Amino acid sequence: MNRFLIVDVGAGTMDVLCYDMGSDEHYKAVVKSPIRTLAEAAENLPGNLLITGTEMGGGELSVVLERRSKKDEVIMSASAAATIHHNPEKVRSLGIKIVDDNEIANLQRRQAYHMLRTCDLEVDRLEEIVKGLGIPLSFDVVGLCAQDHGRAPDGMSHLDYRHQIFKAGLDENPFLHGLLYRDDEIPASLSRLKAMAESAKMLSADEIYVMDSGMAAILGASMDWRVREKKRTMVLDVATSHTVAAALDRGEMAGFFEYHTKDITLERLEALLEALADGRLNHEEILKEGGHGAYIRKALGFRIREGIVATGPKRRLVEQSRLPILFGSPLGDNMMTGTVGVLEAIRRRKGLRAISFL
């Protein structure tokens, strides 16, 4: 049980880590995210579009397809349409037609459409990336992370539902590796992660694990050598789409908040970090001001925190901060934060030896 393939699928990049526990060797790559490459293809292909596949993160694709539908026919299979929204009526309101999956073959035969396929884990592309790293595509364990809002029940917002999933898990087990799922444990409502795990079966690994990328980033950032041995720390991951920050007490989650990166300013972020540590954040109030929400288990105390570390592709947001923020690099690489978090969660769950992540 030595060879690990870890993949973090984000809005801007897909981060790939190959780690061998036997030799401590690792190889890594940061490439354009699947949703970004798909959105570019949808933008540039002429004429009508027929889109099949599985649920993935919508992001830029939703914007492109709404624009394309104003001049060309855009058809999505029911499975692929979940990429845009779990409510089919909201997808149709963008001008996109939805058809049953079993109708796709008939439409393909008409040869009137350019074909695209939605999928977060493009196995063929991943094989090429690993081949480019010069190592064989043979792994004991595959670990994946992405942001999954879940399929919320009627009447509940997807943000509230995502919050409830985290709250339930952390109330039961405040250590972040408790939010890691083996492929046969993934809740049915986490349909994006389930789709990724299903795609990963093509890689023929013995075990497959998935985790939300926000929680993986928190754990990964906490593995930075400057804070990992400290008792009370704060970690901040400023990603392409979402910013998440957490207060940790001896590795336990004391609390966290999440925002869209584009909607947060440095001044507001600094105030949120202080309020988070002092236990003064309220989930409903954060939602009202446009954030994703907040969770508080206990107050850490901002004045007694021993370090704040920031990771993520957009962390220049805090470059001029008045707070003493350190720029983290778990495994020597700011962009490996999510993959390191997934690897560490798997290591803890399986009781494997410690990894330095230097």
N, C-alpha and C positions, 0 to 999 in steps of 0.2 A: 504494500500500500504506500508507494513512494511518489508516484507521478501524478501531478495535479495540473489541470487546465482550468483557469479561472477567467471568466469573461464578464466585464461590466459594460452593459449596453446603455449608453446615455443619449441625451438629446443632441449633443455635438460630436462626441467621440465614442468609439468602442475601444475599450482598454483590455488588452490580452496579457495574461501572465501564465507562463509555464514554469512550474516549480518542481524540483526533484528533492524530496526530503532525504533521500539516501546520500546525495552528494552535496546538498545545499546550493546547487547551481540553479540559476533562474534566468529566463529569457522573457523579454517583454516587447510589446508593440502598442502604439496608440494610433488608431486609424479613424477615418471619417465614420460616423455612426450610420447604421443601416437606414434609419429613417431619413437622414439627410441625403444619402445617395439615392434613395427611392423618390424623395421629393424632387430632386434635380432631374431624374429621369422623367417623372410625370410632367414637369415643367417644359421639358424640351421635346418630348415626343409629339408629333403632329397628329391631328385628327382625334377620333374617338378612342376612349380608354376602357379596357375591361380589366378589372383588378380582382384577383383571387388571393387566397392564402389564409393566414391565421391572424389573430389579434396581435398587434404590436403597439408601441408607443406612437401616438398620432402626430403630435408636434407640427412640424412644417408641412407635412403632407396634407393635413386638413385645410390649410390656407391655400395651397396650390390647387387642390381638387375643387374647392369652392370657386376659385377663379376660373379654372378650366371649364367647369360645368356651364358657365355663362355663354360659351361659344361652341362647345363640343359635347357629345354624349359621354357621360361618365357613369359606368356601371360597376358595382361592387357585389361580390358574393356576400351572403349573409355573414359568413365567418370573417371575411376581411373587413366588413363594414364596422365591426366592433372596434376596429382601430380608431375610427373617427369618433364614435360614441356608442355606448351600450343601448341607448334608446334609438331604434331605427327611424322614428319620426324626426329626430333631430338631424340625422344624417340626410334624410330626404329633404329637409328644409334648406339644405345647402345646394340643392339642385342635383343631388346624386341619386341614381336609381339603384335599388337593391333587388337582387334576384336570389332565389334559392340556389344552394351550392350545386344541386343536381341539374340546373339549367345551364351551367357554364359550358359544358361540352357542346351543346347545340349552338351557343353563341360563338364559340371558337370556330366552328365549322363555317360560319358565315364570312370569316376573314375580313370583317369590317372594323376590327379593333386592334389597337396595339395592346399587348398583354403586359401586365405588371403583377408582381406577387409580393404580398406583405408577409414579412417574417423577421422577427428580431434576431434570430440565430441562423444566419445564412451559412449552412454547413460547408458548402463548396468554397465560399470565400474564406471561411475560417481555416479550412484545410490549406488553402494557398498561403495564408498568413503564417501558419505554423511551419509549413514547408519552407517559407522564406527565412524563418529563424534558424533553419538548419537542423531541426530535430524531428524525429518520427511522430506521426499522429497516433500515439499510443499512450493512453492515460488510464490510471486506476480510478480517479475521481474527477468529475467535472462539477465546477461550482459556478453559478450564474447569479447576476443581480441586475435588476432594473426597477424602475418605479412603477408600482401597481396600485392604483386607487381602489381596485376591487369593484365588483358588481354590487352596488348599493341597493338595499331594499327600497321598494316604492315609498316615496315620501321622505327619504333621507338623502342629503347631499353626499356626493362622493368624497368630499373632504371630511365630513363628519364620520363617514363610514371608515375611511382610512385611519382616522384618529381612534375610533373604537377598536379596530384591530390591534393597533399598537398598544393602547391602554390595557386591553385585556391580557395581552402577552406579557407586558412589563409589570402589571400588577401581580401576576402569578410568578414571574421570574424576572428580576430587574437587571439581569446580565444579558447583554445584547445577543450572545450566541443562542439564546432561547428563541430568537426570531428567525432562526435558520430552519428551513424545511427540507427534508428528504423528498424525492419526487413523489412518493406514495403518501405523503403527509400534507401536501399543499391543499389548503382550503379551496373548495370548489369556486368560491367567489373571487379568488385571486386568479382570474382567467388568463391574464397576460403571462404571469409566471408559469402557470400550467402549460401554456402553449410553448414557452421556451424550453421547459423540461422535456416536453414531448419531442421537440426538434432535436434536443441533445441526445436522444436515444440512438440517433444515427451515428453517433461517435463511438458507440460500443464500449463505454466505460462501465466499470463495475457498479459505481454509485454516482448519483446525480443529486445535487443540492441547489436550492435557490434561496434568495434573500432579497428583501427590498433594498434598493441601492442607497436610500437615505440612511437606513440603519447600518448598512455595511460601511458607508463612508464614516460614520461616527466611530465605529469600532476600529476601522483602518487608521483614521487620524490619531486615535489614542495610542497606536503602536509606534508613533514617532519617538525616537530615542530620548528626546528632551522632556517628554512628559510621561512616558509609560511607567516609570517607577515612582511617580509622585502620587499622593493620596487624593488630592482634590484638584481636579483639572477641568478645563473647558476646551471643547473642540468645535471647530467651525469649518464646514465644507461649502465653499461658494462655487457651485456647479453651473453649467451652462444655463440650465432651466430653473433649478431650485437651489435655495440656500437652506441648509439645516445646521443648527447649532445645539450642543448638548452640554450639560453639567454632569460630571462623573465623580462619584465618591467611592474611592477604592475599587474602581471598575464597575460599580453599580450605576445604573441610570438614575440620576436625581431629577432630571427634567430635560425637555428639548422643545424647540420651536422650528417651524418650517415656513418658508416664504417663497414666492416666485422671485428669482434673482433680479429680474428687470424692474420689479416694483419696490425694491428696498434701497434706501440711501445709507451712506456711512453713518450719519448721525442717528438714524433710527436703529440701525444694527447695533451700534454701541449701547444705546439705551436698552435694547432688548437683551443684550448679553448680561448687563448688570441686573436687570429685572429677573432674568432667568435664574441666575445664581442665587438671588435673594428670595426666590420662590414667589414672585409677585405677578407672574403671567397668568392670564385667564384664556382658556381655549376660545370661548365665544367672542371675547373682545378682539382677539387676534383675527378671527374669521371676519368680523365686522369691518376691520380696517384693511382687509384684502389679503391677509396672510392665510396660510394653510392650517394654522392651529398651533396649540401648545399643550404640553403635558408636564405636570409637576407632581413628583412623588414627595420630595422634601426640599428644603432650602439648604443650599450648599454654603452660601455666604460669600458674596463677591470679594470682600476684603481678605478672606482667608484662602482664596483659591491660589494654587501654586504655579499655575501656568495656563496660557491660552495659546492654542496652536491652530493655524489656519491652513487648509488645503483647498484644492479645487481649481479648475481652469480660469475662474473669474476672480480669484482671490486678490487681484490688484485693487479691488474695491476697498480693502482695508489697509492698503499700503501707507496711507497718511493718517491712520487711526491714532487717536490720543491714548489708546489702551496699549499695554505692552504685549502685542501679539507676535508670536513666533511663526515663521513660515515653515510648515512641516514637509517632510519628504519620507514617508514610510517606505522601506526598501529602496531608499535613495531616490525616490521619484514621486513628485507631487501628484502625478496623474495615476498612480497605482493605488490611491487611497481606497477605492471601492473593492478592488481585487484583493488587496491585503486584508480588508475587513472580512470578506467571504472566506479567504484561506484561514484566517485566525479563528473564525467561527467554527469551521469544519475541524480544525485542530483541537479546539476545546471540546467540541462534542465527542470526538473520537478518543480523547485522552492521549493525544500524541505528544511527543516531546516539544518543548518550547522552540520557537523560531525567533532569531534576533531581529529580523527585519531591518538591519542596517544597510 
